[in-house]
Amino acid sequence: MIQFKSTEISKGVPFPHFAQGIGFGLTELILSPIPVMFLYNLFTAKGNVLERLRTITSPDETWGPNDGSMKHRLTNGFNMLAKHGIDNPAVVAYEDDYTHI
């Protein structure tokens, strides 16, 4: 923002100030819920500041895939054999051996 140069329609012709204002306003509208909800959750959580931060930044026990197919914890072996795979549904991985279905 310190070295901000307004965008240009063509070489040397900047966008009007109202158009830039609309762009900044829409950006603010879209991004403002992130810090607002962070502060709301921080102030409504119980405990001291560090406990509050730990609570609001940690997943709870219900966190996981929505369909419930992979609710088990992944181990160090990263068992990728699943109904839909983990990264790519077309790949089945057994340790270092990757094969296509």
N, C-alpha and C positions, 0 to 999 in steps of 0.2 A: 504494500500500500504506500510505502514511502516513495518509491519510484514508479508510481502508477502512471501509465499512459493510456488515455482513453482509446477504445477500439475505433477503428476507422471503417467507413463504408467503402471507400476507395482511397487511393493514395492521397493523403493530405485532407480528406473530408471526414471529420469525426462524426460519430452518432450524436443526435441531439441529447441534451442533458436530461430531458424527461425520460428518454428511452434507457439511458444508463441508470437512472433512478429506479425505473421499473425493474430492470435486471437485478440491481442490488437488493431491491425490496423482495423480489421473488426468491432470491438466494437466501436472504435472511429468514423469510417465512418457512422455507424448507428446512434449514439447518437449526433454527432456534429450539425446536422440541428436544434436541439432544442435551444441551446443557440444562434446560429447564427441568427435564425429567431426572437428570443426574442429581441436581440440587434438591429436588423434591424427595427423591429416594434417600439421599444422604441425610436430610433433616428429619425425616419421619422414621428412620431406622432406630433401633434401640442400641444402647451401649456408647462407649467413648468413640472418638473419631476413627481410630484404627479399626475397632470392631465394626463400625458402620461401613467403612470402606471395604473391609474384608467381606462383609455380608452382602453388600450390593454388587460386588464384582465377582462373586463366586456363584456357580450354577447350583440350583437346588436339586433335590432328589428326583424331581419330575423332568429334568432336562434330558433330552435325547431325541431320537428320530420320532416324528409324529406318528408314523404308522406302527410303531412298536416292534418292528421286525428285528432290530438290533439293540435291545435294551441292555444286553450284557456288556460288561467292561472289556475293552480291548486290552490284550496282554502285550508283553514285549515282543511276542512273535507276530503280532498283527495278523490274526487269522482273517484273511480277506475273502475266504470262501463263504459267500452268503447268497441269499436269493437274488439280490440286485448288485452285489459287489460293494466295495466301499468307494473307490474312485471312478471305476469304469465298469459298467455292467457287462462288457464284452471280454473282460480279462479275469482269469482265475489265477491266483498266486499261491504257490506252495514254496515257502522260503525264498530261494533265488530263482526258482523255475516259474516263468510266466508263460502261460499258454492262452490262446484265444479260444473262446467257446465256439 
